[in-house]
Amino acid sequence: MFYFIFLCFPIVTVSVLILN
């Protein structure tokens, strides 16, 4: 489960940068 969070965190960060 923790791996999923670790993998999801960078994706969310990149998404925020793209949206921003």
C-alpha positions as CSV (number, residue, x, y, z in Angstrom):
1,M,0.0,0.0,0.0
2,F,2.8,2.4,0.9
3,Y,4.4,1.8,-2.5
4,F,1.2,3.0,-4.2
5,I,1.4,6.3,-2.2
6,F,5.1,6.7,-3.0
7,L,4.3,6.2,-6.7
8,C,1.2,8.4,-6.6
9,F,2.9,11.3,-4.8
10,P,5.3,12.2,-7.7
11,I,2.5,11.8,-10.2
12,V,0.4,14.3,-8.3
13,T,3.3,16.7,-8.0
14,V,3.9,16.6,-11.8
15,S,0.2,17.0,-12.4
16,V,0.1,20.1,-10.2
17,L,3.1,21.5,-12.0
18,I,1.4,20.9,-15.4
19,L,-1.8,22.4,-14.3
20,N,0.0,25.3,-12.8
